[in-house]
Amino acid sequence: MSVFVVHRNGRPATTEDLAPLAFAGYAHFTAMQVRGGRIRGLDLHLNRLRAASAELFGRALADDVVLAHLRAALREGPEDVSLGATVYSPEFSTADAAPELLVRTGPATDGPAGPLSLATFEYERVLPAFKHVGEVAKTYFPRQAVARGFDDAAFVDRHGRLTEASIWNLAFWDGASVVWPEAPVLGGITMGILRRQLDRLGVPQRSQVLTTADLRDLRGAVVMNSWTPGVAVRRIDDVELATPESFVELLHRAYAEEPLVAP
């Protein structure tokens, strides 16, 4: 019997609950790694859900309701899991329907070891500030990248600015500072954790418009998401990047400074 769960509003979801969602594309979510029953950046996850719900549904679930549903799911499995919390409306045609929460747990993961090679594609996410569902590009372009001999895809917008990767934020290293792409991107939770912990540690960081032409002037790059605070990137298109292990270690050290919090 599986130790992982799918809950709708704090209770086990039935097939009747889940069947209508198979073709639904209007929802948003947050994903996290739970360790020892605790979560890093819990405040950032709650902020993300609240802001996206206000934009997509005109209202948001109360934080205490979200936390109660997270606790209900975590009680039924191991202390280390991957957890996704999706906010959706069961009434797809009714703008006034109250949003609901689907919580799913699965095996814990730390992501790939890397280093990774990325192929760039021109693509711009709709509503890039929100982590919403139904983005076929997150699968389509990585498949295209693999067919070209790369590990994954990175995106540039119509202006040629580097934005993010398929399911990752990007960060770069110039030898002294962490450089974040200045463009419309999803502000990842891990990215938010790193930015505040790097500030606390006194590590210089800045946002800058970056194009592929700027890559040769940088010392390295990583990708990050809820799995990991940093996987080294060894190549973007035809530009080789000798990403130093010290940069990856710096990001992992900063991430470890963020306290784990019980929901």
C-alpha positions in Angstrom: 0.0 0.0 0.0 1.4 3.4 -1.0 2.6 5.7 1.8 1.9 8.7 -0.4 -1.4 10.5 -0.8 -3.6 12.7 -2.9 -5.9 14.9 -0.8 -8.7 17.2 -1.8 -9.3 19.9 0.9 -7.6 17.8 3.5 -9.3 14.4 2.8 -8.4 11.5 0.5 -9.3 12.4 -3.1 -11.7 10.1 -4.9 -11.7 9.2 -8.6 -14.8 11.4 -8.9 -12.7 14.3 -7.5 -9.8 13.8 -9.8 -11.5 12.8 -13.1 -12.6 16.4 -14.0 -9.1 17.7 -13.4 -7.6 15.5 -16.2 -8.6 18.1 -18.8 -8.3 21.2 -16.6 -5.7 23.8 -17.3 -6.7 26.7 -15.0 -4.9 26.2 -11.8 -1.7 27.2 -10.0 0.6 25.3 -7.6 3.7 25.3 -5.5 6.1 22.4 -5.1 8.4 21.7 -2.1 10.7 19.2 -0.6 9.8 18.2 3.0 12.5 17.0 5.2 11.8 15.6 8.7 8.3 16.9 8.3 9.5 20.4 7.8 9.7 22.9 4.9 12.2 25.6 3.9 10.7 28.9 2.8 7.2 28.1 4.0 6.3 31.8 4.2 7.3 32.1 0.5 5.1 29.2 -0.5 2.1 30.7 1.3 2.8 34.1 -0.3 3.0 32.4 -3.7 -0.4 30.6 -3.3 -2.1 33.7 -1.9 -0.9 36.0 -4.7 -1.7 33.6 -7.5 -5.1 32.8 -6.1 -5.9 36.5 -5.9 -5.0 36.9 -9.6 -6.6 33.8 -11.0 -9.6 33.5 -8.7 -10.1 36.8 -7.1 -9.8 35.3 -3.7 -7.4 33.1 -1.7 -7.6 30.3 0.8 -6.7 31.4 4.3 -3.1 30.5 5.3 -4.4 28.4 8.2 -6.6 26.4 5.9 -3.7 25.7 3.6 -1.4 24.7 6.5 -4.1 22.4 7.9 -4.3 20.6 4.5 -0.6 20.3 4.3 -0.4 18.8 7.8 -3.2 16.3 6.9 -1.2 15.0 4.0 2.1 14.9 5.8 0.6 12.9 8.7 0.0 9.9 6.4 3.5 9.3 5.0 7.3 9.4 5.7 9.0 12.5 7.1 10.8 13.1 3.8 8.6 13.6 0.7 8.1 15.8 -2.3 4.9 17.7 -2.0 2.8 19.6 -4.5 -0.1 21.9 -3.5 -2.4 22.9 -6.4 -5.2 25.5 -6.1 -8.0 25.1 -8.6 -11.7 25.6 -9.0 -14.1 22.7 -9.6 -16.5 25.0 -11.3 -14.6 25.8 -14.4 -17.2 28.1 -15.9 -18.0 30.0 -12.7 -15.8 32.9 -11.9 -17.2 33.2 -8.4 -16.5 29.6 -7.3 -14.3 29.3 -4.3 -10.9 27.8 -5.0 -10.0 24.3 -3.5 -6.6 22.7 -2.7 -5.3 19.5 -4.0 -2.2 18.2 -2.1 -0.1 15.3 -3.5 3.0 13.7 -1.9 5.6 11.5 -3.5 9.2 10.3 -3.1 11.7 12.8 -1.9 14.3 13.9 -4.4 17.4 16.1 -4.7 17.3 16.4 -8.4 20.0 15.5 -11.0 23.7 15.6 -10.2 24.7 17.5 -13.3 26.5 19.2 -14.8 23.9 19.9 -17.4 23.9 21.2 -21.0 21.1 23.6 -22.1 19.8 24.4 -25.5 18.1 27.8 -25.8 14.7 28.3 -27.4 12.6 31.5 -27.9 9.6 31.2 -25.5 7.7 33.4 -23.2 5.5 32.1 -20.4 2.0 33.5 -20.1 1.6 35.2 -16.6 5.3 34.5 -15.9 5.1 35.7 -12.3 2.7 32.8 -11.4 3.4 29.0 -11.2 0.4 27.8 -13.2 -0.4 24.5 -14.9 -1.0 23.5 -18.5 2.4 24.6 -19.9 3.2 22.1 -22.7 6.4 24.0 -23.4 8.0 22.7 -20.2 7.9 19.2 -21.8 8.1 20.0 -25.5 11.2 22.1 -25.5 13.3 19.7 -23.2 12.4 16.9 -25.6 13.6 19.1 -28.5 16.8 19.8 -26.5 17.5 16.1 -25.9 17.0 15.4 -29.6 19.7 17.9 -30.3 22.1 16.3 -27.8 21.5 18.5 -24.8 20.1 17.7 -21.3 17.4 20.4 -21.0 16.1 23.6 -22.4 16.6 27.3 -21.5 14.5 30.2 -22.7 15.1 33.6 -24.2 12.4 36.1 -24.8 11.6 38.0 -28.0 14.2 40.6 -27.0 16.9 37.9 -26.7 17.0 38.1 -22.9 17.8 34.9 -21.0 14.9 34.2 -18.7 14.7 30.8 -17.1 15.0 27.1 -18.0 12.3 24.5 -18.5 11.4 23.8 -14.8 14.3 25.8 -13.3 15.4 29.3 -12.4 18.8 30.3 -13.8 21.6 32.0 -11.8 25.1 33.0 -13.0 28.5 33.7 -11.4 30.9 36.5 -12.6 33.7 35.5 -10.2 32.5 37.7 -7.4 28.7 38.1 -7.5 25.6 36.0 -8.2 23.9 37.4 -11.3 20.2 36.9 -11.7 18.6 37.3 -15.2 16.6 40.6 -15.4 13.5 39.6 -17.3 9.9 38.5 -16.7 10.4 35.2 -14.8 8.8 33.1 -12.1 10.3 34.0 -8.8 11.1 30.5 -7.6 10.9 29.7 -3.9 14.4 28.4 -3.9 15.5 31.5 -5.7 13.8 33.6 -3.0 15.4 31.6 -0.2 18.9 32.0 -1.8 18.5 35.8 -2.3 17.6 36.5 1.3 20.2 34.1 2.7 23.0 35.4 0.3 22.1 38.9 1.6 22.4 37.7 5.1 25.8 36.1 4.4 27.0 39.3 2.7 27.5 37.7 -0.8 27.2 40.2 -3.6 24.3 39.7 -6.0 22.6 41.7 -8.7 20.0 41.5 -11.5 21.2 42.1 -15.0 19.8 41.8 -18.5 21.7 38.8 -20.0 21.8 37.5 -23.5 23.6 34.5 -24.9 26.3 36.9 -26.1 27.1 37.7 -22.5 27.8 34.1 -21.5 31.4 34.2 -22.5 32.0 36.9 -20.0 30.6 34.9 -17.1 32.4 32.3 -15.0 29.5 29.8 -14.5 25.8 29.0 -14.3 23.4 26.8 -12.3 19.8 25.8 -12.5 17.7 25.6 -9.3 14.2 24.6 -8.3 12.4 23.0 -5.4 14.6 19.9 -5.8 17.9 21.7 -5.3 19.5 25.1 -4.8 22.0 24.5 -7.6 23.0 22.1 -10.3 26.0 23.2 -12.4 25.6 24.0 -16.0 28.5 23.1 -18.3 27.2 24.4 -21.6 24.5 26.7 -23.0 24.2 26.3 -26.8 27.8 26.3 -28.0 29.3 28.2 -25.1 31.2 26.1 -22.6 30.9 27.1 -19.0 33.5 26.0 -16.5 31.2 26.4 -13.5 33.3 26.3 -10.4 32.3 23.8 -7.7 32.8 26.6 -5.2 29.8 28.5 -6.7 27.6 25.4 -6.4 28.8 24.9 -2.8 28.1 28.5 -2.0 24.5 28.2 -3.1 24.0 25.0 -1.2 25.5 26.5 1.9 23.2 29.5 1.7 20.2 27.3 1.2 21.1 25.3 4.3 21.0 28.5 6.3 17.3 28.7 5.7 15.5 27.1 8.7 13.2 24.2 8.2 9.7 25.0 9.6 6.8 22.7 10.5 3.6 23.6 8.7 
